[in-house]
Amino acid sequence: MNDVSRTTQLELAPNYARESWWSASRRTLRQSRLASFLLVAICLAGLAGLGWYLAHRNAVRGPGGFNRARATATVGFAAAGRADVPIYLEALGTVTPLATATVKAQVSGVLTQVLYTEGQLVKAGQVLVQIDPRPFQLSLDQAVGALARDEAQLANNKIILDRDKTLLAQDSIAQQDVDTQAATVKQLEGSVATDRAALNTARLNLEFARVTAPISGRVGLRPVDVGNYVSTGDANGVATITQLTPIDVAFSLPADAVARVHQRLATGAKLPTTVLDRTRTVTLGEGTFLTLDNQIDVQTGTVKGKARFANADGALFPQQFVNVRLLLDTLHDAVVVPSAAVRHGPQGDYVYVVAPDRTAHITAVRVGPSNGDQISISSGLQGGEKVVTEGGDRLVDGAMVRLPGQTSGTWQQNGAARKNWQQQNGAKGRNWRGGGGNDGARPAGDGS
């Protein structure tokens, strides 16, 4: 009986019960997938709505993607003027001396004097060091004695030769004796010539014992001291001199500038060159462009140039890194505005021009070379327009603006000026906001 009861209790559930559990699991899975699909659909719908909103918002924007809705802001402005704009080529350069000389001794000996100080400016021919001259003085004295001896022998043999010739004419001596004496005279003449060369060499060595500066310039650090033995083979020599006045600056220009530089040089123009310090705030020298190298460096796409500077004050130091500004040309009577007035958009550069009715309008411009905080405008402005320099990030095309110092009053503008503005800018039917039709009123503080 007990066995039958345990068997009955452990009997598995019917098949239809197990099938219902699997069906419930599949139904739950299908519901989860449906929820995921609904969530993805909602996200896609949201993205589509955002895209429609952005497209609708861009549709109401003016040229260059700027909203035409009006806004009011206080802005700073400046008038577009006319000025001469220099065209510069900027480059990094290295100060290069015209000459650098390592002064070496021409004779060997012991230094007895060093007559220069480190960093001293010396002139060409100035004595730098003195080598012990006594050995060279003795050699000179020896050469003088040898020359005197041979000259005396030469003079004596010339007398003998003249006497032998007289005896030969009297047939009192053989011709062979005369010929021998003539050869002796010539031999002595050669010895005298050799003695004279030795004498000049001794004098030159004595002069070389006083080592002089071959060029004018600044002496570097001293490589020798008194008592040192120097020779002609010393690599460091006895001094190093670098020429400082005048001095050159070598720099690299883009390969595209070669044609423009050559065109200016072909007209006989002198290209002024300015050298600035590392911060570009201090002018180190004013000079003149010399020449370009004869080939372009294919690895860097640049060509080397050189300019020369008087450097009377010594502001340029050899191997110094400097900023070079080469004046290539000048634009005369160009329209210029502050650099802060020029903005950049998808359609290119533009400025906000303030109309007489105190509205700011986008005007596309084409910029040219700049000079400091002024930039030239090659097209888009005629000069005299008021352009926004501060607060432009808060403006849209057609926005009302308030200039510094203006109050909430009315604007003074006569009818003829209004009509001229409308004809130039196509602002037909624009609301000029005159105070009760009075064209003679304008806000206080306006300078136009």
C-alpha positions in Angstrom: 0.0 0.0 0.0 2.8 2.4 0.9 4.6 1.8 -2.4 1.5 2.5 -4.4 1.0 5.8 -2.5 4.6 7.0 -3.2 4.2 6.1 -6.9 1.0 8.1 -7.1 2.6 11.1 -5.5 5.6 11.2 -7.8 3.5 10.8 -10.9 4.4 13.6 -13.5 1.9 16.2 -14.6 -0.2 15.5 -17.6 1.0 16.5 -21.0 -1.6 19.2 -21.5 -0.3 21.0 -18.4 3.3 21.1 -19.7 2.1 22.4 -23.1 0.3 25.3 -21.4 3.5 26.5 -19.8 5.4 26.6 -23.1 2.6 28.5 -24.7 2.7 31.1 -21.9 6.4 31.6 -22.3 6.1 32.1 -26.1 3.3 34.6 -25.5 5.5 36.5 -23.1 8.4 36.6 -25.5 6.1 37.9 -28.3 4.9 40.6 -26.0 8.5 41.7 -25.2 9.4 41.9 -28.9 6.3 43.9 -29.6 7.3 46.4 -26.8 10.7 46.7 -28.3 9.3 47.4 -31.7 7.0 50.0 -30.3 9.9 51.7 -28.5 12.0 51.8 -31.7 9.1 53.2 -33.6 8.6 56.0 -31.0 12.3 56.9 -31.2 12.2 57.1 -35.0 9.1 59.2 -34.9 10.9 61.6 -32.5 13.9 61.9 -34.7 11.6 62.5 -37.7 9.9 65.2 -35.8 13.2 66.8 -34.8 14.3 66.8 -38.4 11.1 68.4 -39.5 11.5 71.1 -36.9 15.1 71.8 -37.9 14.2 71.9 -41.6 11.2 74.2 -40.8 13.5 76.5 -38.7 16.1 76.7 -41.5 13.4 77.5 -44.0 12.7 80.8 -42.3 16.4 81.8 -42.3 17.8 84.3 -44.6 21.0 84.2 -46.8 23.8 82.3 -45.1 21.3 80.5 -42.8 20.5 83.4 -40.5 17.1 83.8 -38.9 15.1 86.7 -40.3 13.3 87.2 -37.0 13.9 90.6 -35.6 15.9 91.1 -32.3 17.0 94.1 -30.4 20.6 94.4 -29.0 23.1 97.1 -28.0 26.1 96.8 -30.3 29.4 98.5 -30.9 30.2 99.8 -34.3 32.9 101.3 -36.5 32.8 103.1 -39.8 34.4 101.5 -42.8 37.2 103.7 -43.9 39.9 103.9 -46.5 43.6 103.5 -45.9 46.8 102.1 -47.3 47.2 98.4 -46.4 50.7 96.9 -46.6 51.1 93.4 -47.9 53.6 91.5 -45.8 55.2 88.1 -46.1 55.9 86.6 -42.7 58.7 84.1 -42.0 61.0 82.8 -39.3 64.7 83.7 -39.8 68.1 83.2 -38.4 70.7 85.9 -38.0 73.7 85.1 -40.1 77.0 87.0 -39.9 78.7 88.1 -43.1 82.0 86.6 -41.9 83.3 84.4 -39.1 87.0 83.9 -38.7 88.9 81.5 -36.6 92.2 83.2 -36.0 95.1 80.8 -36.1 98.8 81.3 -35.5 101.0 81.2 -38.6 104.1 80.3 -36.5 104.6 78.1 -33.5 105.7 79.4 -30.2 104.9 80.3 -26.6 102.3 83.0 -26.0 103.7 85.9 -24.0 100.7 88.3 -24.3 96.9 88.1 -24.9 95.9 91.6 -25.9 92.1 91.1 -26.2 89.2 90.5 -23.8 86.3 88.1 -24.3 83.4 89.8 -26.1 85.5 92.8 -27.2 84.9 94.6 -30.5 88.1 94.6 -32.5 89.1 96.3 -35.7 90.8 94.6 -38.6 94.6 94.6 -38.1 94.4 94.9 -34.3 96.9 92.8 -32.4 95.3 89.9 -30.6 98.1 87.9 -29.1 101.9 88.0 -29.0 104.1 84.9 -29.5 107.6 85.0 -28.1 109.5 86.8 -30.9 113.1 86.0 -29.9 113.5 82.9 -32.0 112.3 84.7 -35.0 114.5 87.7 -34.3 117.5 85.5 -34.2 116.5 83.9 -37.5 116.2 87.3 -39.0 119.6 88.3 -37.7 121.1 85.2 -39.2 119.5 85.8 -42.5 120.9 89.4 -42.5 124.4 88.1 -41.9 124.2 85.4 -44.6 123.0 88.0 -47.1 125.8 90.4 -46.2 128.5 87.7 -46.5 127.3 86.5 -49.9 126.9 90.0 -51.2 130.5 90.7 -50.3 131.7 87.6 -52.0 129.6 88.5 -55.1 131.1 92.0 -55.2 134.7 90.6 -54.9 134.2 88.0 -57.7 132.7 90.6 -60.0 135.9 92.7 -59.6 137.9 89.6 -60.4 135.8 88.9 -63.4 136.3 92.4 -64.7 140.1 92.1 -64.3 140.2 88.8 -66.0 138.4 90.2 -69.0 141.0 93.0 -69.3 143.8 90.4 -69.1 142.0 88.3 -71.7 141.9 91.3 -74.0 145.7 91.6 -73.6 146.0 87.9 -74.3 147.5 87.5 -70.8 145.0 84.9 -69.5 143.2 81.9 -70.9 139.6 82.1 -71.9 138.8 79.2 -69.6 139.8 81.2 -66.5 137.4 84.0 -67.6 134.5 81.6 -68.1 135.1 80.0 -64.7 135.1 83.3 -63.0 131.9 84.3 -64.8 130.2 81.1 -63.5 131.4 81.8 -60.0 129.8 85.3 -60.1 126.5 83.8 -61.3 126.6 81.2 -58.5 127.1 83.9 -55.9 124.2 86.0 -57.4 122.0 83.0 -56.8 123.2 82.7 -53.3 122.4 86.4 -52.7 118.9 85.9 -54.1 118.4 82.9 -51.7 119.7 84.9 -48.8 117.3 87.7 -49.6 114.3 85.3 -49.7 115.4 83.8 -46.3 115.7 87.3 -44.9 112.1 88.2 -46.0 110.9 84.9 -44.6 112.5 85.7 -41.2 110.9 89.1 -41.3 107.5 87.7 -42.1 107.8 85.1 -39.3 108.7 87.9 -36.9 105.6 89.7 -38.0 103.5 86.5 -37.6 104.6 86.4 -34.0 102.1 89.3 -33.5 98.8 87.7 -34.4 96.3 90.3 -35.7 92.6 90.4 -36.4 91.8 89.6 -40.1 88.3 91.2 -39.9 86.4 93.6 -37.7 83.9 92.1 -35.3 83.2 90.7 -31.9 85.7 88.3 -30.3 84.3 85.2 -28.7 85.5 83.3 -25.6 89.3 83.0 -25.3 90.6 79.5 -26.1 94.3 80.2 -25.0 96.1 81.7 -22.1 99.5 83.3 -21.6 102.2 80.6 -21.5 100.4 78.2 -23.8 102.3 76.7 -26.7 100.5 77.4 -30.0 101.1 76.0 -33.4 99.7 76.3 -36.9 97.8 73.1 -36.5 95.6 74.1 -33.5 91.9 73.6 -34.5 90.5 76.3 -32.1 93.2 78.9 -33.0 93.9 81.8 -30.7 90.6 83.7 -31.1 87.2 83.6 -33.0 85.9 86.8 -34.6 82.3 87.3 -35.8 81.4 90.3 -37.9 78.3 92.1 -36.6 77.9 95.2 -38.7 76.4 94.8 -41.2 74.7 91.5 -40.6 72.3 89.3 -42.6 69.2 87.4 -41.8 68.4 84.2 -43.6 64.7 83.0 -43.8 62.4 80.7 -45.8 59.5 81.9 -47.9 56.7 79.7 -49.5 57.4 78.6 -53.0 54.2 80.5 -54.1 55.8 83.8 -53.2 58.8 83.4 -55.6 57.0 84.8 -58.6 55.6 87.8 -56.7 59.0 88.6 -55.2 60.7 88.4 -58.6 58.0 90.6 -60.1 58.6 93.3 -57.5 62.4 93.1 -57.9 62.1 93.3 -61.7 60.5 96.7 -61.3 63.5 97.9 -59.3 61.6 98.1 -56.1 63.5 97.9 -52.8 61.7 95.5 -50.4 61.9 96.8 -46.8 62.4 94.1 -44.3 61.7 94.3 -40.6 63.0 91.9 -37.9 61.0 91.4 -34.7 61.8 89.5 -31.6 60.2 86.3 -30.5 57.1 88.1 -29.1 56.6 90.1 -32.3 56.4 93.3 -30.2 60.0 94.7 -30.3 61.6 95.8 -33.6 65.2 94.6 -33.7 66.2 96.1 -37.0 65.1 97.6 -40.4 66.9 96.4 -43.5 66.6 95.6 -47.2 65.8 92.4 -48.9 68.8 91.0 -50.8 68.0 87.9 -52.9 66.4 84.5 -53.1 68.2 81.2 -53.3 68.6 79.5 -56.7 66.4 76.6 -56.0 63.3 75.5 -54.0 63.6 72.9 -51.2 61.3 70.1 -52.5 61.0 68.6 -49.0 59.6 71.8 -47.4 58.2 73.6 -50.4 60.1 76.8 -49.4 62.9 78.9 -50.8 65.6 80.6 -48.8 65.9 84.4 -48.8 68.3 86.8 -47.3 68.1 90.4 -46.1 70.8 92.7 -44.8 70.7 95.0 -41.8 73.1 97.7 -40.6 72.8 96.5 -37.0 74.5 99.6 -35.6 73.1 99.1 -32.2 74.0 95.4 -32.1 70.4 94.2 -31.5 70.9 91.3 -33.9 73.1 88.6 -32.6 74.6 85.8 -34.7 72.4 82.6 -34.9 69.5 84.4 -33.2 66.0 83.2 -34.1 63.8 86.2 -35.2 60.5 86.9 -36.9 60.9 88.4 -40.4 58.3 90.7 -42.0 58.9 91.5 -45.7 56.9 94.3 -47.2 56.0 93.0 -50.6 53.5 95.6 -51.8 50.9 98.2 -50.6 47.2 98.4 -51.4 46.4 102.1 -51.7 43.1 103.6 -50.7 41.6 100.3 -49.7 38.3 99.9 -47.7 39.2 98.7 -44.2 37.2 97.7 -41.2 38.2 96.3 -37.8 38.9 92.6 -37.9 36.2 92.1 -35.2 33.6 93.2 -37.7 34.2 90.3 -40.1 32.3 87.1 -39.4 32.4 83.7 -41.1 29.3 81.7 -42.2 28.4 78.8 -44.4 28.1 81.2 -47.4 31.4 82.9 -46.7 32.5 86.1 -44.9 30.0 88.8 -44.0 29.5 91.8 -41.9 26.5 93.4 -40.2 25.9 96.8 -41.7 23.8 99.2 -39.6 21.2 101.0 -41.7 20.0 104.6 -41.0 16.8 103.0 -39.5 18.9 101.3 -36.8 18.5 97.8 -38.3 21.5 95.5 -38.9 21.7 93.7 -42.2 24.0 91.0 -43.4 26.3 92.0 -46.2 28.6 89.5 -47.9 32.2 90.7 -48.3 35.4 89.4 -49.7 38.4 90.1 -47.4 41.9 91.0 -48.5 45.2 91.5 -46.6 45.1 92.7 -43.0 47.3 95.1 -41.1 47.1 94.7 -37.3 43.5 94.8 -36.2 42.4 96.3 -39.6 41.4 94.1 -42.5 40.8 95.2 -46.0 37.6 94.5 -47.9 38.1 93.9 -51.6 34.3 93.7 -52.4 31.0 94.2 -50.6 31.6 97.7 -49.0 32.2 101.1 -50.5 33.5 102.9 -47.4 31.6 104.9 -44.9 29.2 102.2 -43.8 28.7 101.5 -40.1 29.6 97.9 -39.3 29.0 96.0 -36.1 32.1 95.2 -34.1 30.7 94.1 -30.8 27.5 92.2 -30.0 27.2 90.6 -33.5 26.7 87.2 -32.0 23.3 88.4 -30.7 22.1 89.7 -34.1 20.0 88.3 -36.9 19.4 89.8 -40.3 17.1 92.8 -39.9 17.4 93.1 -36.1 16.9 96.4 -34.4 20.1 97.6 -32.8 21.0 100.3 -30.3 24.4 102.0 -30.6 26.4 102.9 -27.5 25.1 106.2 -26.0 21.7 106.1 -27.7 18.5 106.5 -25.7 15.0 105.3 -26.4 14.3 108.3 -28.7 13.8 108.8 -32.3 16.3 108.9 -35.2 17.3 112.0 -37.2 17.2 111.2 -40.9 16.1 113.3 -43.8 13.9 112.1 -46.6 16.6 112.2 -49.3 19.0 110.0 -47.3 16.2 107.5 -46.6 15.4 107.3 -50.3 19.1 106.9 -51.2 19.4 104.0 -48.7 16.3 102.3 -50.0 17.5 102.5 -53.6 20.9 101.1 -52.7 19.7 98.3 -50.4 16.2 97.5 -51.8 14.5 98.4 -48.6 11.2 99.6 -50.2 8.5 100.4 -47.8 10.7 99.9 -44.7 9.4 101.3 -41.4 11.8 104.1 -40.4 10.3 104.7 -37.0 10.4 108.4 -37.2 9.0 110.1 -34.1 5.6 111.1 -35.3 6.8 111.7 -38.9 9.5 114.1 -37.6 12.7 113.4 -39.7 14.7 115.8 -37.6 14.7 113.8 -34.4 17.3 111.2 -33.5 18.5 109.5 -30.4 20.9 111.4 -28.2 24.5 110.3 -28.4 24.4 109.4 -32.1 27.4 110.6 -34.0 26.1 110.0 -37.6 
